[in-house]
Amino acid sequence: MPDPTEPATDPDVPTEAWSGVHRGPLRAGEWVRLVDAKGRRHNFALEPGKRFFSNRGHLEHDEMIGREEGFTVTASSGGEYLVFRPLLSEFVVSMPRGAAVVYPKDAAQIVAQCDVFPGADVVEAGVGSGALTCSLLRAVGPHGSVRSFERREEFADVARRNVEQFFGGEHPAWTLSLGDLAEALPASGLRCDRLILDMLAPWECLDAAADALRPGGIVCAYVATTTQLSRFTETVRVHGGFTEPHAWESLVRDWHVEGLAVRPGHSMIGHTAFLVTARRMAPGERAPRTKRRPAPGAYGPDYTGPRPEGVVVDGGDTGS
């Protein structure tokens, strides 16, 4: 029988799951996340014989290696730190950056609203710093595929290091290619279930996306400005091979809870980006035209973007 005075040791997560997560005692080479009493965070890899230094003193890495995560350590000058392995959502906001990262709140929306499933074939452009790539790889699992395209080699190098750091090696489901998606995707002949566009002008890749997506597949654009949002949404409408695009953003606000003192936090994660999704129709099929009257002036003389077919413009003209 097991000794009740000894802590239970659970088996590690199977290597073949490629989760980026470990159970059991902390090991040399693993990353840990230290949090002090004021909520300040420090992330680093454990190395035998090394020390962690802060304004609250130093800690020996050897004091943490071999212990189960979820403990408190005291630095040489009395500072206390909680020690855990970093969650994926914590890792991506502290990873080295080339391009801006896709924040966890948006990555969660993309994975959920695009229904990224185990075994899915996903195409991503661009790769940024690899934050969304980690979430996509987690979602598709080792039996799916994530093919990332990036124009800039320096961004690709940062993303590759971050993804390999999180998963502990080269993920078997991931392929990273240098190149412009609008040209590289048609040349590759790839077919996919989901296609994520994180770039300045995603509308330029819509034809390539339409050709690569399987019927019923989903295209998703991640854009920062209302101008990009409008241009992509209207380009999807004009294309005709997708369902009516859906656009939204998510806002996250913490709450302060102490007994009867329950109030919203003073700060929140507000606008980071807009998301737009649409589903691919079968070849030769078009979705029924949405029967709604555009707001007055929506497609007036000051509007210069794509114009949906049949839209009546101010002055009586019809959009093409």
C-alpha positions as CSV (number, residue, x, y, z in Angstrom):
1,M,0.0,0.0,0.0
2,P,1.2,3.6,-0.6
3,D,2.7,5.4,2.3
4,P,0.1,8.1,3.3
5,T,2.9,10.3,4.6
6,E,4.5,10.6,1.1
7,P,3.0,12.9,-1.5
8,A,1.3,11.1,-4.4
9,T,3.3,11.2,-7.7
10,D,1.1,11.3,-10.8
11,P,2.4,10.0,-14.1
12,D,3.6,12.7,-16.5
13,V,1.6,13.8,-19.5
14,P,2.4,11.5,-22.4
15,T,5.1,12.8,-24.6
16,E,3.1,11.9,-27.7
17,A,0.3,14.3,-26.6
18,W,2.5,17.3,-27.4
19,S,0.7,19.4,-24.8
20,G,3.6,21.5,-23.6
21,V,2.7,20.5,-20.0
22,H,4.4,18.4,-17.4
23,R,3.2,16.8,-14.2
24,G,5.3,15.9,-11.2
25,P,8.5,17.4,-9.7
26,L,10.1,20.4,-11.4
27,R,13.0,19.4,-13.6
28,A,16.2,21.1,-14.9
29,G,15.5,22.9,-18.2
30,E,11.8,23.5,-17.3
31,W,10.4,27.1,-17.1
32,V,8.9,28.3,-13.9
33,R,6.9,31.4,-13.0
34,L,7.6,33.2,-9.8
35,V,5.0,35.7,-8.4
36,D,5.7,37.9,-5.4
37,A,3.3,39.4,-2.9
38,K,2.7,42.4,-5.1
39,G,1.8,40.3,-8.1
40,R,5.1,40.9,-10.0
41,R,6.0,38.0,-12.2
42,H,9.3,36.4,-13.2
43,N,9.8,33.6,-15.8
44,F,13.0,31.6,-16.3
45,A,14.3,28.2,-17.0
46,L,15.7,26.1,-14.1
47,E,19.4,25.3,-14.4
48,P,21.4,23.4,-11.8
49,G,23.8,25.6,-9.9
50,K,22.3,28.9,-11.1
51,R,20.7,31.7,-9.0
52,F,17.7,33.9,-9.6
53,F,18.3,37.6,-8.5
54,S,15.7,40.2,-7.7
55,N,15.4,43.3,-5.5
56,R,14.2,40.9,-2.7
57,G,17.4,38.8,-2.7
58,H,18.4,35.7,-4.5
59,L,17.1,32.1,-4.9
60,E,19.0,29.0,-5.7
61,H,17.6,27.1,-8.7
62,D,18.6,23.8,-6.9
63,E,16.1,24.7,-4.1
64,M,13.3,24.4,-6.7
65,I,14.4,21.5,-8.9
66,G,12.8,18.3,-7.7
67,R,9.9,19.9,-5.9
68,E,6.2,19.7,-6.9
69,E,5.0,23.0,-8.2
70,G,2.7,25.1,-6.1
71,F,5.1,26.0,-3.2
72,T,6.5,29.1,-1.6
73,V,10.2,30.0,-1.5
74,T,11.9,32.8,0.5
75,A,14.7,34.8,-1.1
76,S,17.9,35.7,0.8
77,S,16.5,39.1,1.8
78,G,13.1,37.8,2.9
79,G,11.0,38.1,-0.2
80,E,8.5,35.3,-0.7
81,Y,7.5,33.9,-4.1
82,L,4.9,31.5,-5.3
83,V,6.4,28.9,-7.8
84,F,4.4,27.3,-10.5
85,R,4.9,26.1,-14.1
86,P,3.6,28.9,-16.4
87,L,0.2,28.3,-18.1
88,L,0.1,28.8,-21.8
89,S,-1.8,32.1,-21.3
90,E,1.0,33.2,-19.0
91,F,3.8,32.0,-21.2
92,V,2.6,33.9,-24.3
93,V,2.3,37.3,-22.7
94,S,5.9,37.0,-21.3
95,M,7.6,35.3,-24.3
96,P,10.2,37.2,-26.3
97,R,8.6,39.2,-29.1
98,G,9.3,39.9,-32.7
99,A,5.8,41.0,-33.8
100,A,3.0,41.7,-31.3
101,V,1.4,38.7,-29.8
102,V,-2.2,37.5,-30.1
103,Y,-3.5,38.0,-26.6
104,P,-5.0,34.9,-24.8
105,K,-8.5,36.4,-24.8
106,D,-8.4,36.6,-28.7
107,A,-6.6,33.2,-29.1
108,A,-9.4,31.7,-27.0
109,Q,-12.1,33.3,-29.2
110,I,-10.3,32.1,-32.4
111,V,-10.0,28.5,-31.2
112,A,-13.6,28.4,-29.9
113,Q,-15.5,30.5,-32.6
114,C,-13.5,28.9,-35.5
115,D,-14.2,25.5,-34.0
116,V,-10.6,24.4,-34.2
117,F,-10.8,20.7,-33.5
118,P,-8.4,17.8,-33.0
119,G,-7.1,16.6,-36.4
120,A,-8.0,19.8,-38.2
121,D,-5.8,21.2,-40.9
122,V,-5.2,24.9,-40.1
123,V,-3.3,27.5,-42.1
124,E,-2.0,30.6,-40.3
125,A,-0.6,33.9,-41.7
126,G,1.5,35.6,-40.3
127,V,3.0,33.8,-37.5
128,G,3.8,36.9,-35.3
129,S,5.7,35.7,-32.2
130,G,4.1,32.3,-32.1
131,A,1.5,33.0,-29.4
132,L,-1.6,31.9,-31.5
133,T,0.5,29.1,-33.1
134,C,0.8,27.5,-29.6
135,S,-3.0,27.6,-29.0
136,L,-3.7,26.2,-32.5
137,L,-1.2,23.4,-32.1
138,R,-2.8,22.5,-28.7
139,A,-6.2,22.4,-30.4
140,V,-5.4,20.3,-33.4
141,G,-3.2,17.9,-31.5
142,P,-0.5,15.7,-33.0
143,H,-2.9,14.3,-35.6
144,G,-3.8,17.6,-37.1
145,S,-1.6,20.2,-38.8
146,V,-0.8,23.9,-38.5
147,R,1.0,25.4,-41.5
148,S,2.2,28.9,-40.7
149,F,3.3,31.5,-43.3
150,E,5.5,34.5,-42.4
151,R,6.9,37.2,-44.7
152,R,9.7,38.3,-42.4
153,E,12.5,35.9,-41.5
154,E,13.3,37.7,-38.1
155,F,9.7,37.2,-37.0
156,A,9.8,33.6,-38.1
157,D,12.9,32.9,-36.1
158,V,11.4,34.4,-32.9
159,A,8.2,32.4,-33.4
160,R,10.1,29.2,-34.0
161,R,12.1,29.6,-30.7
162,N,9.0,30.4,-28.7
163,V,7.0,27.5,-30.0
164,E,9.8,25.0,-29.5
165,Q,10.5,26.4,-26.1
166,F,6.9,25.9,-25.0
167,F,6.5,22.4,-26.5
168,G,10.0,21.2,-25.7
169,G,11.0,20.6,-29.3
170,E,9.8,20.6,-32.9
171,H,6.1,19.9,-32.9
172,P,5.3,17.2,-35.4
173,A,2.1,19.0,-36.6
174,W,3.8,22.3,-37.3
175,T,5.3,23.6,-40.5
176,L,6.7,27.2,-40.8
177,S,7.3,28.7,-44.2
178,L,8.7,32.0,-45.3
179,G,6.7,33.7,-48.0
180,D,3.6,35.7,-48.9
181,L,0.4,33.7,-48.3
182,A,-1.3,35.1,-51.4
183,E,1.4,33.5,-53.6
184,A,2.7,30.7,-51.4
185,L,-0.6,29.1,-50.5
186,P,-1.9,28.6,-54.1
187,A,1.6,27.3,-55.1
188,S,1.6,24.7,-52.3
189,G,-1.7,23.2,-53.3
190,L,-2.7,22.9,-49.6
191,R,-6.3,22.3,-48.5
192,C,-7.4,23.3,-45.0
193,D,-10.4,23.4,-42.6
194,R,-9.6,26.7,-41.0
195,L,-7.6,29.7,-42.2
196,I,-6.4,32.5,-39.8
197,L,-5.3,35.8,-41.3
198,D,-3.2,38.0,-38.9
199,M,-1.8,40.6,-41.3
200,L,-2.2,44.3,-42.4
201,A,-4.2,43.6,-45.5
202,P,-6.0,40.2,-45.2
203,W,-8.4,41.1,-48.0
204,E,-5.5,40.6,-50.4
205,C,-5.4,36.9,-49.5
206,L,-9.1,36.2,-49.7
207,D,-9.0,34.5,-53.1
208,A,-6.2,32.3,-52.0
209,A,-8.1,31.5,-48.8
210,A,-11.2,30.6,-50.8
211,D,-9.4,28.2,-53.0
212,A,-7.6,26.5,-50.1
213,L,-10.6,26.1,-47.7
214,R,-12.7,23.0,-47.9
215,P,-16.5,23.6,-48.1
216,G,-17.8,24.5,-44.7
217,G,-14.3,25.7,-43.6
218,I,-13.9,29.0,-41.8
219,V,-11.8,32.0,-42.6
220,C,-10.9,34.3,-39.7
221,A,-9.2,37.7,-39.9
222,Y,-7.5,39.3,-36.9
223,V,-7.3,43.1,-37.5
224,A,-6.5,46.1,-35.3
225,T,-8.4,49.0,-36.9
226,T,-12.0,49.8,-38.0
227,T,-10.7,50.6,-41.5
228,Q,-9.2,47.1,-41.8
229,L,-12.4,45.6,-40.3
230,S,-14.6,47.4,-42.9
231,R,-12.4,46.6,-45.9
232,F,-12.1,42.9,-45.1
233,T,-15.8,42.5,-44.2
234,E,-16.9,44.1,-47.5
235,T,-14.4,42.1,-49.5
236,V,-15.9,38.9,-48.1
237,R,-19.4,40.1,-49.1
238,V,-18.4,41.0,-52.6
239,H,-16.5,37.7,-53.1
240,G,-19.8,35.8,-52.8
241,G,-18.2,32.4,-51.9
242,F,-18.7,32.9,-48.1
243,T,-21.5,33.3,-45.7
244,E,-22.3,36.7,-44.3
245,P,-19.3,37.7,-42.2
246,H,-19.5,38.1,-38.5
247,A,-17.4,40.7,-36.7
248,W,-16.8,41.2,-33.0
249,E,-14.3,42.0,-30.3
250,S,-13.9,40.8,-26.7
251,L,-13.2,42.9,-23.6
252,V,-12.0,41.5,-20.3
253,R,-12.5,43.1,-16.9
254,D,-11.3,41.8,-13.6
255,W,-13.3,42.2,-10.4
256,H,-12.1,43.1,-6.9
257,V,-13.8,40.8,-4.3
258,E,-13.3,41.2,-0.6
259,G,-16.3,40.4,1.6
260,L,-19.0,43.0,0.8
261,A,-16.5,45.1,-1.2
262,V,-17.3,43.8,-4.7
263,R,-16.5,46.2,-7.6
264,P,-15.0,46.2,-11.0
265,G,-11.3,46.4,-11.3
266,H,-9.7,49.8,-12.1
267,S,-8.1,48.5,-15.3
268,M,-9.2,46.1,-18.0
269,I,-7.9,44.4,-21.2
270,G,-9.9,46.5,-23.7
271,H,-9.5,46.7,-27.4
272,T,-6.7,44.5,-28.8
273,A,-8.2,43.5,-32.2
274,F,-11.4,42.8,-34.1
275,L,-12.2,39.3,-35.3
276,V,-14.1,38.6,-38.5
277,T,-15.3,35.1,-39.5
278,A,-17.1,33.6,-42.4
279,R,-17.8,30.0,-43.7
280,R,-16.8,28.8,-47.1
281,M,-19.7,27.8,-49.4
282,A,-19.5,24.8,-51.7
283,P,-18.0,25.5,-55.2
284,G,-20.5,27.4,-57.4
285,E,-22.9,28.1,-54.5
286,R,-23.7,31.5,-53.1
287,A,-25.3,32.3,-49.8
288,P,-28.7,34.0,-49.8
289,R,-28.4,37.8,-49.9
290,T,-28.9,39.4,-46.5
291,K,-32.2,41.3,-46.6
292,R,-31.4,44.5,-44.7
293,R,-31.3,48.1,-45.5
294,P,-27.9,49.7,-45.0
295,A,-27.7,52.6,-42.6
296,P,-28.1,56.0,-44.4
297,G,-24.8,57.0,-45.8
298,A,-23.2,53.6,-45.3
299,Y,-22.3,53.4,-49.0
300,G,-22.4,57.1,-49.7
301,P,-20.1,59.2,-51.9
302,D,-17.4,59.1,-49.2
303,Y,-17.2,55.4,-49.2
304,T,-14.5,54.0,-51.5
305,G,-14.3,50.4,-50.5
306,P,-15.8,47.2,-52.0
307,R,-19.5,47.6,-52.6
308,P,-21.9,44.6,-52.3
309,E,-24.0,43.7,-55.3
310,G,-27.5,45.3,-55.3
311,V,-26.7,47.9,-52.6
312,V,-28.5,51.2,-53.3
313,V,-26.1,54.1,-52.9
314,D,-27.1,57.6,-52.0
315,G,-28.4,59.3,-55.2
316,G,-30.1,56.1,-56.5
317,D,-27.1,54.3,-58.0
318,T,-26.7,50.6,-57.5
319,G,-23.5,49.0,-56.3
320,S,-21.9,46.4,-58.4
